Amino acid sequence: MLDMMSFAATLLPAAALTFPDVSPALVSIDLGFLGLGKFHLRWYALGYMAGIALAWWYASAMIRRPRLFGGTSPLTKDQLDDIMFWIIVGIILGGRFGYVLFYMVPYQFDVIAANPLTIFKIWDGGMAFHGGILGVTIALILFARRRKVSLLSIGDIAGVVAPIGIGLVRLANFVNAELYGRHTDAPIGMVFPEGYVRGSTPPAYNWETGEWVSTGFETARHPSQLYESVLEGWLPLIVGSILIWRFGALKRPGLIAGLFLLIYATGRTIVENFRLPDSFVEGLPDWITMGQLLSIPMWIGGAWLVWNALKTKPVAAD
């Protein structure tokens, strides 16, 4: 007689892919001699750090070539170093408070009411990309006004370097077996561990044993994190880079920023049809998800930026 796990396995598509047995941390260092326990250098954190470092490198490469902007770079090296700090603050504050505003206040207010300090517990998870975009936008506006630089031009720089971090962090989501997709019988379907370890992040990983925990009833799902990495990260990076280096798109301030918003919103809207919606989000029509709803302002803002950039003449070299 088959046990329940064997029976569940027979329900899986024959061609389903197996989730790679990779630790959520690159390395784990025991700091017990300092009374600090173990330190885990996680892929998720590395995704953010590498994304920021590579974004700075790519932005530096562009501002060193004034011809890309029509003769004058919008930022000096020192200004670029300063704006990266502003952007990091915008990502962290915007991402967290966006999650609180979009998800916790409407759907998990009881958690906030029980412990208001939960709002600040970033380490427990909960960052909203759309909130991060809003935070970065506010940071760019404040920086541009304070330093008297072109908002549209620094927005273009951000629009082509931001996808690097997005692509890397979505890959980290995949390694963490989180934000996976809906059930599928397609050959590309993957069986993710869906167990639960109390207090663990990611929830299906046991840090004590170093093993992923499964329920035994998992079925194949879309690896939607990989779809998002491509459509929201690498695609806008490639398209933006080609337009900048081959067609001089930075000479039309706002064009790259607008295209990034449009490509991201399109990719997110498509992937939401494969990504598993948050279980606690209720009250939305079946034909739209929260991610698609929050992408609408990006469609509007991106379309306006592209239209505004194309109706004006490109910046000419002095």
HUDA-V589613 format. One line per field, one symbol per residue. ss: DSSP state (A for helix, B for strand, O for the rest). psi: psi as a letter, one per 20 degrees, with the letter a starting at -180 (. if undefined). burial: 1 if it has 16 or more other ideal C-beta (glycine too) atoms within 10 Angstrom, else 0. Layout:
# HUDA-V589613
ss = ???
psi = ???
burial = ???
This chain:
# HUDA-V589613
ss = OOOAAAAAAAOOOOOOBBOOOOOOBBBBBBOAAAOOOBBBBBAAAAAAAAAAAAAAAAAAAAAOOAAAAOOOOOOOAAAAAAAAAAAAAAAAAAAAAAAAAAAAAAAOAAAAAAOAAAAAOAAAOOOOAAAAAAAAAAAAAAAAAAAOOOAAAAAAAAAAAAAAAAAAAAAAAAAOOOOOBOBOOOOOOBBOOOOOOOOOOOOOBBOOOOBBOOOOOOOOBOOAAAAAAAAAAAAAAAAAAAAAAAAOAAAOOOAAAAAAAAAAAAAAAAAOOOBOOOOOOOOOOOOOOAAAAAAAAAAAAAAAAAAAAAOOOOOOOO
psi = pprhghghhiiqqhjpqpppmpqipgqppokhijkibqponqhghhggghggghgggghghgiinhhhjjhpqiqrghhggghhgggggggggggghgggghggghikhhgghhnhihhimhijrmppghhgggghgggggggghhilroghghhgghhihhhghggghhhhhghilrkrarqqjqhiqqoqpkrpopjqoqhjpohgikqqpqhijqrqrpmhhhghgghifhghgggggghghhjkhiinpigggghggggghggghghhihqpqphioriqqhjqrhghgiighhggggggggghhhiqqqpqq.
burial = 000000011000000100100011100000000000000101110111011100110010011000011100111000110011011001101111111111110011000000000010000001111111111110110011000011111111111111111111111111111111100100011111111010001111101000010100011111111111101111111011101100011111111111111111111110110110000010000000111111100110110011001000001000
